[in-house]
Amino acid sequence: MDQLYRDAKTIIERAIEANMPEAAVMSALEEHAFNGNISLVAIGKAAWRMTRAACDSLGSRIGNGVVITKYGHAMGDIPGMEIIEAGHPLPDANSIVGTEKAVTLAQNLGDGDELLFLISGGGSTLFEMPRPGITLQDVININDQLLACGADIVEINMIRKRLSAVKAGRFAHLCAPARVFAVVLSDVLGNHPDSIASGPAAPDKSTSEEASDIIRKYDLALTDAMKVHIAEETPKNIGNVETVITGSVDTLCRSAADVASSLGYVPHILCTGMNCEAREAGRLAAAIARQIDGEYGFIRPCAIILGGETVVHLKGKGKGGRNQEFALAAAEGIAGMDNTIIFSVGSDGSDGPTDAAGGFVDGETSKELLAKDINIDDVLKDNDSYHALKEVDRLIVTGPTGTNVNDLAVILCAESSRTTAPPQTADKEAHPA
């Protein structure tokens, strides 16, 4: 088995495992003194695991709860919890059903009660109740537009929160006079509570003017009712919430660096704030790889680590995700290089509307694609990175991981004496994930 691919697999698995939410949730709960009755609401891709940790920690002190997570992310029943799986990256009818249940729970809370609110990435889609005059289809349409135009997560959430009855701190208002203790697993660069899951328990720092600028920037089509809500200011003062951020892309990158170091690579965390076009980030990664052992480059063996969340402008009709586009775009730049892998992976295990978490490429990938009459530029123009990477067995498939702390990309370079043959489909252990 090729050692470089084994090391890539180890970095992916161990870095994600180190960022599972259980330990972080239990640590946050140990630092908080609960008084009175406790109810629970959990939203996001990590909602089930966060809830399981909270129930293990607090036991029967939690009276009831509602858990809303993505399809396939619930791992069984949890006593006392009503678990609803719903749509992502676009909301569906179950998103509304689950949110209505959470709202009912919140409105039944009284003075002296406390709500444990567990928030993770994906919550903005999964936790949804449109404002008056806005339909679920309206919400889906604006989400489609935002995803297609390449808006970043902060811009997307700035629009989403103005069209929702539970985002931008409005859910916290519904809980009053009860207190809210929010434990947050961040998937937003900068870890801003008002952006994570569109800030259902956080005062909103953005303004209606900024939201209007985004509408104009991307030429978004809105209904008359949506225009009215976009023009309204969101809640700016919330006095019944305490928030703790428990994990982020920074911890993901540090974990990857620790694993790489244990495997004999010198780790370099280049950045934790990638938010550019995915294919441009991939090309930059390839350019960096080309500088390895050069006058201005890093020295082998090394692991150059980048974290964040890139964006994709959907112009084609293919299938893929930002991590797959990142990897595919890097392939041509490292063509012919030995002992080098570039991979990009989503920590939640899902990359776009696919069953893959990301992709990886090496110096032979572009040649293998060409042999199958697959042109990388054409594939990128059609946003069809999934099928291209699948053809040459370069998809990373992890399944749902239970966490969500952005994306991890690594340029992994072994010493020149190490052999790096691409993995074979028949040898399942050769795949990094």
C-alpha positions in Angstrom: 0.0 0.0 0.0 1.3 3.4 -0.9 2.4 5.2 2.3 1.5 8.7 1.1 -2.1 7.7 0.5 -2.2 6.0 3.9 -0.9 9.1 5.5 -3.6 11.3 3.7 -6.3 8.9 5.0 -4.9 9.1 8.5 -4.8 12.9 8.5 -8.4 13.1 7.3 -9.8 10.6 9.7 -7.9 11.7 12.8 -8.4 15.5 12.2 -12.2 15.0 11.8 -12.3 12.6 14.8 -10.5 15.2 17.0 -13.3 17.7 16.2 -16.3 15.6 17.1 -18.6 17.7 19.2 -19.1 15.5 22.3 -16.0 16.5 24.3 -16.6 20.2 23.5 -20.2 20.1 24.5 -19.6 18.3 27.8 -16.8 20.8 28.6 -19.1 23.7 28.0 -21.9 22.2 30.2 -19.4 21.6 33.0 -18.7 25.3 33.1 -22.4 26.3 33.2 -24.6 26.3 36.3 -28.1 25.4 35.3 -31.0 26.6 37.5 -34.6 25.3 37.2 -36.1 23.2 34.5 -34.0 22.4 31.4 -35.4 21.9 27.9 -33.3 21.3 24.8 -33.4 22.4 21.1 -30.6 21.2 18.8 -30.2 22.3 15.1 -27.6 21.5 12.5 -25.6 18.6 11.0 -24.0 17.9 14.4 -27.3 18.2 16.3 -27.7 14.5 17.1 -24.2 14.0 18.5 -24.3 17.3 20.4 -27.7 16.2 21.9 -26.3 12.8 22.8 -23.4 14.4 24.7 -25.7 16.8 26.5 -28.0 13.9 27.6 -25.1 11.9 28.8 -23.9 14.9 30.8 -27.2 16.1 32.3 -29.3 13.0 32.2 -32.8 13.3 33.5 -32.3 17.0 34.3 -33.3 17.6 30.6 -37.1 17.4 30.6 -37.8 17.5 26.8 -36.3 18.4 23.6 -36.4 18.8 19.8 -33.5 17.8 17.5 -33.5 18.9 13.9 -30.7 17.5 11.7 -30.0 16.6 8.1 -31.3 13.4 6.5 -29.0 10.5 7.4 -27.4 12.3 10.3 -29.5 10.9 13.2 -27.9 7.8 14.7 -30.9 6.4 16.6 -33.4 7.4 19.2 -32.5 9.5 22.2 -34.9 9.2 25.2 -37.0 12.3 25.7 -36.0 13.8 22.4 -38.1 14.3 19.3 -35.8 13.9 16.3 -36.7 15.3 12.9 -34.5 14.9 9.8 -34.9 17.6 7.2 -33.5 19.0 3.9 -30.0 20.5 3.3 -28.7 22.5 1.5 -32.2 23.6 0.7 -35.0 23.5 3.3 -38.1 21.3 2.9 -41.4 20.6 4.6 -39.7 18.8 7.5 -37.6 21.9 8.1 -40.8 23.8 8.8 -42.3 20.9 10.9 -39.3 20.6 13.1 -39.0 24.3 13.6 -42.7 24.6 14.5 -42.1 22.0 17.2 -39.1 23.9 18.5 -41.1 27.2 18.5 -44.0 25.5 20.4 -41.5 24.3 23.0 -39.9 27.7 23.3 -43.3 29.5 23.7 -44.2 27.1 26.6 -41.1 28.1 28.6 -41.7 30.3 31.7 -39.7 32.4 34.0 -37.0 30.3 35.7 -36.9 27.8 32.9 -33.7 27.4 30.8 -33.3 26.3 27.2 -30.1 24.5 26.2 -29.7 25.5 22.6 -27.2 23.4 20.6 -26.2 25.0 17.2 -24.1 23.6 14.4 -23.5 24.2 10.7 -26.4 23.5 8.5 -28.8 25.0 11.1 -29.7 27.9 8.8 -31.4 25.6 6.3 -32.7 23.0 8.8 -34.2 25.6 11.2 -36.7 27.6 9.2 -40.1 29.3 9.6 -40.8 31.9 6.9 -42.0 35.3 7.9 -45.6 36.4 7.0 -46.2 36.5 3.3 -43.3 34.3 2.4 -43.6 30.7 1.4 -41.2 27.8 1.7 -40.9 27.9 -2.1 -39.8 31.5 -1.8 -37.1 30.6 0.6 -36.0 27.7 -1.6 -35.8 30.1 -4.6 -33.7 32.7 -2.9 -31.4 29.9 -1.5 -31.0 28.5 -5.0 -30.0 32.0 -6.3 -27.6 32.6 -3.5 -25.9 29.2 -3.9 -25.7 29.5 -7.7 -24.2 33.0 -7.7 -21.3 32.1 -5.4 -22.3 34.2 -2.4 -20.3 33.4 0.7 -21.9 32.0 3.9 -22.1 35.4 5.6 -23.8 37.0 2.6 -26.2 34.0 2.3 -27.2 34.1 6.0 -27.6 37.9 5.9 -30.4 37.4 3.5 -31.9 34.2 5.0 -32.2 35.8 8.5 -34.4 38.6 7.3 -36.9 36.3 5.7 -37.2 34.0 8.8 -39.2 34.2 12.0 -36.6 32.3 14.0 -33.3 33.6 12.7 -31.4 36.9 13.7 -32.2 36.5 17.4 -35.9 36.0 16.9 -35.9 32.5 18.4 -34.3 33.8 21.6 -37.1 36.4 21.8 -39.6 33.6 21.6 -38.0 31.8 24.5 -38.3 34.8 26.9 -38.6 35.1 29.8 -36.7 31.8 29.9 -32.9 31.9 29.8 -31.0 30.4 26.8 -27.6 28.8 27.0 -26.3 28.4 23.5 -23.5 26.0 22.7 -22.2 26.6 19.2 -20.1 24.5 16.8 -18.9 27.1 14.3 -18.8 26.6 10.5 -18.4 30.3 9.8 -15.1 32.0 9.3 -14.5 34.4 12.2 -16.9 32.4 14.5 -19.5 35.3 14.5 -22.5 34.0 16.5 -24.9 36.2 14.4 -23.8 34.3 11.2 -23.6 30.7 12.5 -26.9 29.1 11.5 -28.1 32.7 10.8 -27.9 33.6 14.5 -31.2 32.4 15.9 -30.1 33.3 19.4 -27.7 36.2 18.6 -28.2 39.9 18.1 -27.8 40.7 14.4 -24.9 43.1 13.6 -25.8 43.4 9.9 -28.1 46.1 8.6 -30.9 46.2 6.1 -28.7 48.5 3.9 -26.0 45.8 3.8 -28.7 43.2 2.9 -29.9 45.4 0.1 -26.4 45.8 -1.2 -26.2 42.0 -1.5 -29.5 41.9 -3.4 -28.0 44.4 -5.9 -24.6 42.8 -6.0 -26.0 39.4 -7.2 -29.1 40.8 -8.9 -31.3 38.6 -6.9 -35.0 38.2 -7.7 -37.4 38.8 -4.7 -41.1 38.8 -4.2 -42.8 42.0 -2.9 -43.2 40.4 0.5 -39.5 39.5 0.6 -38.6 43.1 -0.3 -40.6 44.4 2.7 -38.8 42.1 5.1 -35.4 42.8 3.7 -36.0 46.5 4.4 -36.8 45.9 8.1 -34.1 45.9 10.7 -33.4 42.8 12.7 -33.2 42.5 16.5 -30.1 44.3 17.8 -30.5 43.6 21.6 -31.0 40.2 23.2 -30.7 40.0 27.0 -31.6 36.4 27.8 -28.8 34.5 26.1 -25.3 33.2 27.1 -23.3 31.8 24.2 -20.2 29.5 24.1 -18.3 28.7 20.9 -17.0 25.2 21.2 -15.2 24.4 17.9 -14.1 25.9 14.6 -11.9 25.5 11.5 -9.0 26.7 13.6 -9.2 23.6 15.7 -9.6 21.5 12.6 -6.4 22.8 11.1 -4.5 22.5 14.3 -5.6 18.9 14.6 -4.5 18.2 11.0 -1.1 19.7 11.8 -0.7 17.5 14.9 -1.5 14.4 13.0 0.8 15.3 10.1 3.6 16.0 12.6 3.1 12.6 14.2 3.5 11.0 10.8 6.8 12.7 10.1 5.7 15.7 8.1 6.6 19.3 9.0 3.2 21.0 9.2 2.6 24.5 8.1 -0.9 26.1 8.6 -1.0 28.5 5.8 -4.4 30.0 6.5 -7.7 29.2 8.2 -9.8 31.8 6.3 -10.1 30.6 2.7 -13.3 32.0 1.2 -12.4 32.5 -2.5 -13.5 30.6 -5.6 -12.8 26.9 -5.2 -11.0 26.4 -8.5 -8.8 29.4 -7.9 -7.8 28.1 -4.5 -7.0 24.7 -6.0 -4.8 26.3 -8.6 -3.0 28.3 -5.9 -2.4 25.1 -3.9 -0.8 23.6 -7.0 1.4 26.6 -7.5 2.5 26.3 -3.9 3.3 22.6 -4.4 5.5 23.5 -7.4 7.6 25.7 -5.0 8.3 22.8 -2.6 12.1 22.5 -2.2 12.6 25.6 -4.3 14.3 28.8 -3.3 11.1 30.3 -1.8 9.3 27.1 -1.0 8.8 24.6 1.9 11.1 21.6 2.4 10.0 18.0 2.2 8.5 16.2 4.0 5.8 18.7 4.7 2.1 19.2 5.1 0.8 22.6 4.0 -2.6 23.1 5.5 -5.4 25.4 4.5 -8.8 25.8 6.1 -12.0 27.7 5.4 -14.8 27.4 3.0 -14.5 28.3 -0.7 -17.4 29.1 -3.0 -18.5 27.9 -6.4 -20.3 29.8 -9.1 -22.8 27.4 -10.6 -22.7 28.0 -14.4 -22.9 24.4 -15.6 -25.3 21.5 -15.2 -22.8 19.0 -13.7 -22.5 17.5 -10.3 -19.9 18.3 -7.7 -19.0 20.4 -4.7 -16.5 23.1 -3.6 -13.9 20.5 -2.3 -14.1 18.4 -5.4 -13.6 21.5 -7.6 -10.6 22.6 -5.5 -9.0 19.2 -5.9 -9.7 18.9 -9.6 -8.5 22.4 -10.3 -5.1 21.5 -8.6 -4.6 18.4 -10.8 -3.2 20.1 -13.9 -0.8 22.3 -11.8 0.9 19.3 -10.2 1.0 17.1 -13.4 4.1 15.0 -13.4 5.1 15.7 -9.8 6.2 12.8 -7.7 5.4 12.2 -4.0 2.8 14.9 -3.8 -1.0 14.7 -3.0 -3.4 17.6 -2.8 -6.8 16.9 -1.2 -9.7 19.0 0.1 -12.5 17.6 2.3 -15.6 18.8 4.1 -15.5 18.0 7.8 -19.2 17.2 7.8 -18.7 14.4 5.2 -20.8 16.1 2.5 -19.7 18.2 -0.4 -22.4 19.8 -2.4 -25.3 17.6 -3.5 -23.1 14.4 -3.7 -22.2 11.4 -1.6 -18.6 12.5 -1.5 -16.8 14.6 1.1 -14.2 15.9 -1.3 -11.4 14.8 -3.6 -7.7 14.3 -3.9 -5.3 14.4 -6.8 -1.6 13.6 -7.5 0.9 14.0 -10.3 -0.8 11.3 -12.4 -4.4 12.4 -12.1 -4.5 14.8 -15.1 -2.9 12.2 -17.3 -5.4 9.5 -16.3 -8.2 11.9 -17.0 -6.8 12.7 -20.4 -6.6 9.0 -21.2 -10.3 8.8 -20.6 -10.9 11.8 -22.8 -11.8 14.0 -19.9 -10.7 17.7 -20.2 -10.3 19.4 -16.8 -11.2 22.9 -18.0 -14.4 21.6 -19.7 -15.4 19.7 -16.5 -14.9 22.8 -14.4 -16.9 24.9 -16.8 -19.8 22.4 -16.4 -19.3 22.1 -12.6 -19.0 18.3 -13.0 -16.0 17.6 -10.8 -17.8 14.6 -9.1 -18.0 12.5 -12.2 -14.5 13.3 -13.4 -12.9 12.4 -10.0 -15.1 9.3 -9.8 -13.8 8.1 -13.2 -10.2 8.1 -11.9 -11.1 6.9 -8.4 -10.2 10.1 -6.6 -13.3 10.9 -4.6 -13.1 11.0 -0.8 -16.2 9.4 0.7 -16.6 9.4 4.5 -20.4 9.4 5.0 -21.9 11.8 7.5 -19.3 12.5 10.2 -21.5 14.2 12.9 -19.5 17.4 13.0 -19.2 20.5 10.8 -16.3 22.9 11.2 -15.7 24.0 7.6 -13.2 22.4 5.1 -9.7 21.1 5.3 -7.3 21.2 2.3 -3.7 19.8 2.5 -0.7 19.8 0.2 1.0 16.6 1.4 4.6 16.1 0.2 6.7 13.1 1.0 10.5 12.8 0.8 11.7 12.1 -2.8 12.7 8.6 -1.8 9.1 7.6 -1.1 7.0 5.8 -3.8 3.6 7.2 -4.6 1.5 5.1 -7.0 -2.1 6.1 -7.2 -4.6 4.0 -5.3 -6.4 1.1 -7.0 -10.1 0.6 -6.8 -9.7 -3.0 -5.8 -7.5 -2.0 -2.8 -10.0 -0.3 -0.5 -7.4 0.6 2.0 -5.6 2.8 -0.5 -8.4 5.4 -0.4 -7.9 8.2 2.1 -11.4 8.0 3.3 
